[in-house]
Amino acid sequence: MFDLVPIQTIAPDRIEALLDAAFGTDRHGRTAYRLRDGMLPIAAMSLAAVQGDELVGSIQCWPVLLDRDDGGRTPMVLVGPIAVSPAHQDVGIGRALTRAAIAAANGIEGGDALMLIGDPDYYGRFFGFTAERTGRWRLPGPFEAHRLLALGDGVPDTAGDVRPRVSAVAA
Ligand SMILES: CC(C)(COP(=O)(O)OP(=O)(O)OC[C@H]1O[C@@H](n2cnc3c(N)ncnc32)[C@H](O)[C@@H]1OP(=O)(O)O)[C@@H](O)C(=O)NCCC(=O)NCCS
């Protein structure tokens, strides 16, 4: 069995090694990474999965916003990366991490508008993320439209640019 713990209890270099194992060392160029440039993760929504002393999974969530073409700004939360170490995949760790982060979003600014770039077959099937309202969002890098997913009552069905929520750095 595994336990979920706050990610701050794990040394950052161990998290980085896990992310390298799950996504490869070239992951830093990805569009999702540009969305969180200079940001700190949202502590309450960022968790590690441990099995004894072993780090087996992690999830980090980030404050972003939709800078809407109508002039408004909608706070949102970027979910991920979600990573499970290759030796421990398919036993429910990714599901447990994601469900815990979604539950923790309640009451967090932007927590009613979660977004991610990921496989709809996983994030739609288990958690209900869809691309229904993301079609007019622009991101600071390439992405596949069907993998830009969102979840929550506050997800804006509006054209605009998704950006880091810089004002949240000091929060
Ligand atoms: C994707 C990931 C987070 C899932 O976590 P996990 O703990 O392995 O998965 P869970 O145990 O929660 O769920 C397993 C189920 O999800 C399915 N699944 C796993 N990854 C999937 C994917 N990328 N797309 C579709 N289905 C997937 C499995 O087939 C399994 O289905 P089943 O129950 O019908 O057999 C994890 O495998 C991972 O870190 N992978 C490496 C990174 C990656 O490929 N990410 C792609 C998503 S952005």
The ligand as an ORCA input file, in Angstrom:
! r2SCAN-3c Opt
* xyz 0 1
  C      -0.428      8.315    -16.534
  C      -0.124      7.943    -15.085
  C      -0.085      9.199    -14.224
  C      -1.266      7.022    -14.568
  O      -1.029      6.663    -13.227
  P      -1.122      5.126    -12.772
  O      -1.001      5.088    -11.306
  O      -0.160      4.335    -13.565
  O      -2.599      4.714    -13.266
  P      -3.829      4.231    -12.370
  O      -3.413      3.011    -11.638
  O      -4.394      5.351    -11.617
  O      -4.878      3.851    -13.518
  C      -4.626      2.697    -14.316
  C      -5.630      2.666    -15.460
  O      -5.412      3.819    -16.277
  C      -5.052      3.409    -17.585
  N      -4.035      4.355    -18.069
  C      -2.831      4.622    -17.548
  N      -2.203      5.562    -18.275
  C      -3.038      5.895    -19.275
  C      -2.949      6.800    -20.349
  N      -1.886      7.572    -20.552
  N      -4.018      6.882    -21.189
  C      -5.111      6.105    -21.013
  N      -5.243      5.223    -19.994
  C      -4.213      5.124    -19.142
  C      -4.490      2.010    -17.406
  O      -4.592      1.276    -18.604
  C      -5.404      1.453    -16.333
  O      -6.644      1.096    -16.886
  P      -7.438     -0.215    -16.375
  O      -7.806      0.055    -14.926
  O      -8.617     -0.313    -17.269
  O      -6.470     -1.346    -16.490
  C       1.202      7.163    -14.958
  O       1.100      5.947    -15.650
  C       2.429      7.905    -15.444
  O       3.066      8.630    -14.701
  N       2.819      7.662    -16.710
  C       4.004      8.281    -17.258
  C       3.699      9.646    -17.746
  C       2.652      9.599    -18.839
  O       2.670      8.758    -19.704
  N       1.721     10.512    -18.813
  C       0.696     10.552    -19.808
  C      -0.506     11.247    -19.259
  S      -0.286     12.974    -19.456
*
